[in-house]
Amino acid sequence: MKKISVLGSTGSVGRSTLSLAGLNPDRFRIVGLAARRNAARLLEQAQKYSPLAVALHDREQAAWLRQQLPGTPVLEGQEGVSRLAAEVEAEIVVAAITGAAGLIPTLAAIQAGRDVALANKETLVMAGELMMREVRDAKVRLLPVDSEHSAIHQCLNGERQAQVKRILLTASGGPFFGKSLRELSEVTVQEALNHPTWKMGPKITVDSATLMNKGLEVIEAHHLFGLQPGQVEIVIHPQSMVHSMVEFVDGAIMAQLGITDMRLPVGYALSYPDRCNLPVPSLDLFAMRPLEFHPPDPVKFPCLRLAEAALQQGRTTPAALNAANEVAVGLFLEGRIPFPDIPAVIEGVLDRHRPRDPESLEVVLEVDRRSRLEAHDLAVTRM
Ligand SMILES: NC(=O)c1ccc[n+]([C@@H]2O[C@H](COP(=O)([O-])OP(=O)(O)OC[C@H]3O[C@@H](n4cnc5c(N)ncnc54)[C@H](OP(=O)(O)O)[C@@H]3O)[C@@H](O)[C@H]2O)c1
């Protein structure tokens, strides 16, 4: 029985994880659950899965939850979420908090010697060198949950890293694939949230619409698989059936295909190197529409170019990119800036950024804080 803590249990990946655990009760036991403020959903989850402890970032909601859950420790605040990640006896921690808020709890889990199933790509973007160093020092496993990185992980199984020529990272293209620049200037929040193939939380859904999600994933792949920036190529594949591919030095390409259900990559990360039973429908090859593959358009989707440039520049530039993106996406979701201002704000922050060596958590957090302020200032001047 594998003991699992889920950080971000009330979100989209968190709920997929709990559904997977519910389908495999003889295999997985949920021991810790953490969220930001959705106390009602966390209560339901705690009643169903009986964890050893739960945590809420929001202290008022934590106080309410404590009254509802006598007998279960309810930790609170950021330190409570980190303590849950570190102290509750899990064999693996699912890192499914959105954005930079996930960095400190995820590092806490790693430093406590726990394997991590990583959905939260933003943490690797902002502090990739630091996190990979902690993973090596603590001798733990960092297993990808992102469906593309899970696909790459599966294609690389049993292969030699030195024989990888390149990674073909697939992207659905999001809801705005094929739109003109003029059409893109007028898209609404509702349209951006209407992803054609995946049901996900709002931040990653907007990232998919700008293609920043793919840019973040290129940086994530660089850290997870030790790839050089030029070794990752993005391929727009609107059907989202090929989850990614690996090309080897002899020209052979391995691909991983499957339905769009996050329980598959979560299950692989939690069971690795095994696989777990999942009663999901098989991919119906005969009903498949023709599979299409297109190059991305960096003029219409400048976030891709910005992320690739940030990776090339390295040091703290990816942390600045991530912070600026989180602020710009938040303002877009609030209806305060139009869609094309997302890359404009990020580019403005990157133009001002003076890269430093990301040698410590303090440096990364300072860059994150400063870049957020600059992104706000830049956005306000455009409003
Ligand atoms: N959704 C997908 O299919 C998918 C696929 C691949 C990768 N990812 C990545 O997985 C991560 C989660 O995505 P999602 O779509 O599941 O997001 P989501 O639905 O918005 O859920 C986010 C979760 O994080 C919690 N949270 C936010 N801030 C927190 C904090 N400071 N402390 C503790 N918990 C906090 C939220 O709690 P509340 O509910 O209380 O706010 C919620 O449980 C992202 O990094 C995303 O890029 C997602």
The ligand as a Tripos MOL2 file, in Angstrom:
@<TRIPOS>MOLECULE
LIG
   48    52     1     0     0
SMALL
NO_CHARGES

@<TRIPOS>ATOM
      1 N1         -5.2110   20.3720  -14.6830 N.am      1 LIG1
      2 C1         -4.4560   19.6230  -15.4380 C.2       1 LIG1
      3 O1         -4.9390   18.7730  -16.2070 O.2       1 LIG1
      4 C2         -2.9460   19.7910  -15.3990 C.ar      1 LIG1
      5 C3         -2.1660   19.0450  -16.2950 C.ar      1 LIG1
      6 C4         -0.7880   19.1540  -16.2130 C.ar      1 LIG1
      7 C5         -0.1920   19.9840  -15.2740 C.ar      1 LIG1
      8 N2         -0.9820   20.7110  -14.4390 N.ar      1 LIG1
      9 C6         -0.3350   21.5800  -13.4450 C.3       1 LIG1
     10 O2         -0.7800   21.1730  -12.1480 O.3       1 LIG1
     11 C7         -0.8880   22.3060  -11.2890 C.3       1 LIG1
     12 C8         -2.3320   22.3640  -10.7650 C.3       1 LIG1
     13 O3         -3.1960   22.6040  -11.8600 O.3       1 LIG1
     14 P1         -4.7760   22.4570  -11.7120 P.3       1 LIG1
     15 O4         -5.3290   22.6060  -13.0700 O.co2     1 LIG1
     16 O5         -5.1050   21.2330  -10.9250 O.co2     1 LIG1
     17 O6         -5.1060   23.7690  -10.8440 O.3       1 LIG1
     18 P2         -6.4350   24.1360  -10.0450 P.3       1 LIG1
     19 O7         -7.5600   23.3010  -10.5050 O.co2     1 LIG1
     20 O8         -6.5560   25.6060  -10.0990 O.co2     1 LIG1
     21 O9         -6.0750   23.6760   -8.5330 O.3       1 LIG1
     22 C9         -5.0670   24.3090   -7.7950 C.3       1 LIG1
     23 C10        -4.9740   23.6590   -6.4330 C.3       1 LIG1
     24 O10        -3.9300   24.2930   -5.6990 O.3       1 LIG1
     25 C11        -4.4580   24.7280   -4.4370 C.3       1 LIG1
     26 N3         -3.6850   25.8940   -4.0090 N.ar      1 LIG1
     27 C12        -3.5000   27.0660   -4.6450 C.ar      1 LIG1
     28 N4         -2.7010   27.8900   -3.9250 N.ar      1 LIG1
     29 C13        -2.3700   27.2040   -2.8040 C.ar      1 LIG1
     30 C14        -1.5890   27.5010   -1.6650 C.ar      1 LIG1
     31 N5         -0.9790   28.6840   -1.5200 N.pl3     1 LIG1
     32 N6         -1.4690   26.5490   -0.6830 N.ar      1 LIG1
     33 C15        -2.0890   25.3540   -0.8020 C.ar      1 LIG1
     34 N7         -2.8550   25.0090   -1.8720 N.ar      1 LIG1
     35 C16        -2.9910   25.9330   -2.8570 C.ar      1 LIG1
     36 C17        -5.9180   25.0230   -4.7280 C.3       1 LIG1
     37 O11        -6.6860   25.0740   -3.5320 O.3       1 LIG1
     38 P3         -8.1640   25.8130   -3.5100 P.3       1 LIG1
     39 O12        -9.0690   24.9150   -4.2940 O.co2     1 LIG1
     40 O13        -8.4980   25.8460   -2.0640 O.co2     1 LIG1
     41 O14        -7.9840   27.1580   -4.1410 O.co2     1 LIG1
     42 C18        -6.2330   23.8060   -5.5920 C.3       1 LIG1
     43 O15        -6.3840   22.6680   -4.7830 O.3       1 LIG1
     44 C19        -0.4790   23.5240  -12.1220 C.3       1 LIG1
     45 O16         0.8580   23.7990  -11.8990 O.3       1 LIG1
     46 C20        -0.6920   23.0500  -13.5700 C.3       1 LIG1
     47 O17         0.1810   23.7020  -14.4660 O.3       1 LIG1
     48 C21        -2.3360   20.6320  -14.4760 C.ar      1 LIG1
@<TRIPOS>BOND
     1     1     2 1
     2     2     3 2
     3     2     4 1
     4     4     5 ar
     5     4    48 ar
     6     5     6 ar
     7     6     7 ar
     8     7     8 ar
     9     8     9 1
    10     8    48 ar
    11     9    10 1
    12     9    46 1
    13    10    11 1
    14    11    12 1
    15    11    44 1
    16    12    13 1
    17    13    14 1
    18    14    15 2
    19    14    16 1
    20    14    17 1
    21    17    18 1
    22    18    19 2
    23    18    20 1
    24    18    21 1
    25    21    22 1
    26    22    23 1
    27    23    24 1
    28    23    42 1
    29    24    25 1
    30    25    26 1
    31    25    36 1
    32    26    27 ar
    33    26    35 ar
    34    27    28 ar
    35    28    29 ar
    36    29    30 ar
    37    29    35 ar
    38    30    31 1
    39    30    32 ar
    40    32    33 ar
    41    33    34 ar
    42    34    35 ar
    43    36    37 1
    44    36    42 1
    45    37    38 1
    46    38    39 2
    47    38    40 1
    48    38    41 1
    49    42    43 1
    50    44    45 1
    51    44    46 1
    52    46    47 1
@<TRIPOS>SUBSTRUCTURE
     1 LIG1         1 GROUP 0 **** ****
